[in-house]
Amino acid sequence: MGFLAWILFGLIAGVLAKWIMPGKDPGGLIVTILLGIAGAFVGGWLGSMVGLGTMGDFSFGSFVTAIVGALVLLAGYRMIKK
């Protein structure tokens, strides 16, 4: 699929992470979306290491790991910036 598809995938994961974990973010919506994109890459990479999909695969497992990655990065960012 490629790099742009993972960015779109991460954008969706970031929006869902923001929906799951509402609240004020120090960076606003743009930073949350960027964290979602980074979380999709990190979650996809870690998920592929444990067998929950592959980096080039858009399956349910890779979507869940992308959302979890975005949630972890969003929570970490909130802890650092408070």
Sequence and secondary structure as in RCSB ss.txt:
>XXXX:A:sequence
MGFLAWILFGLIAGVLAKWIMPGKDPGGLIVTILLGIAGAFVGGWLGSMVGLGTMGDFSFGSFVTAIVGALVLLA
GYRMIKK
>XXXX:A:secstr
  HHHHHHHHHHHHHHHHHHS S  TTHHHHHHHHHHHHHHHHHHHHHHHTS  TT   HHHHHHHHHHHHHHHH
HHHHHH 
